[in-house]
Amino acid sequence: MLRVTKIFRFETAHAIFGYAGSCRNIHGHSYVLHVTVQSSDPASDDYLPAPGFVIDFKDLKAAVKLAVVDRFDHCIILSEAYLLAHPELRMLPNLEVWPVEPTAENILLHIKNKLQAALPDGVQLHQLKLYETADSYAEWDA
């Protein structure tokens, strides 16, 4: 199966409510997201008909930028539970409130759901990797 990958970067802050370590405090990461897609046409192992793309990289970039990067870059993601304990933070203009804790795993699953809905017909999401640090990442495979 033929696949293509594009890499994206964004800055996001979060906190994990109830966590015993330092991640219980609001802190940020320079996230790196690897998005791998494939053709849903099994005949794509032969040469691709014109224009010859699984997806044009600029179209993949536009879809991910709209669904993920523009939404998460320079925002703070906090859970409803965190905000119950810290109601003074509700007024932050760049706040995203989730019903679950914004761990790397949950952020990745959220991204998966958004991207699956944003990709054009004939293109399937195959794999996502979300690096929270240079040596730690969450991974999802179809």
C-alpha positions, -999 to +999 in steps of 0.1 A: +000+000+000+013+034-009+014+060+019+026+096+023+035+114+055+036+151+064+049+165+096+033+194+116+044+214+146+023+233+172+027+247+207+000+237+233-003+238+271-022+214+292-024+200+328-034+165+340-059+167+369-052+143+397-018+133+385+008+129+412+038+143+392+046+178+379+023+173+349-005+182+373+005+219+367-001+238+335+028+234+312+035+234+275+050+213+248+063+218+213+042+190+197+053+173+165+026+155+146+033+129+119+003+123+097+004+093+074-024+087+049-029+061+021-051+057-009-083+037-002-079+023-037-061-011-035-049-006-071-026+022-059+004-002-059+005+003-097+014+037-110-011+064-100-031+081-127-026+118-133-020+139-113-001+110-096-007+118-059-023+098-031-030+134-019-013+166-028+009+176+001-006+211+000-041+196+004-030+175+033-014+205+049-045+226+045-067+198+060-044+193+090-039+230+095-076+237+097-086+206+118-056+206+142-029+232+140-051+263+139-072+249+167-044+238+191-015+261+184-010+284+215-040+271+233-045+256+268-063+223+270-078+215+304-103+189+316-137+198+331-124+182+364-093+205+363-116+236+359-138+225+388-108+227+410-095+259+393-126+279+383-105+311+380-090+297+347-124+296+329-119+331+315-087+323+296-093+334+260-073+305+245-089+277+267-101+244+252-122+224+278-124+186+274-145+160+293-113+139+295-077+146+306-056+160+278-029+134+278-008+128+247-029+097+241-063+116+244-050+145+223-039+120+196-074+103+196-090+137+193-068+145+163-076+112+147-113+118+150-110+153+135-087+142+106-108+112+096-137+136+090-115+162+072-098+140+046-111+139+011-128+108-005-103+082-016-078+090+012-076+071+045-058+080+077-032+052+083-010+063+112-005+093+136+024+099+158+023+128+183+056+137+199+051+154+232+089+156+237+118+147+214+118+112+228+083+105+239+053+100+216+018+085+214+010+065+182-022+054+165-025+029+137-055+021+116 
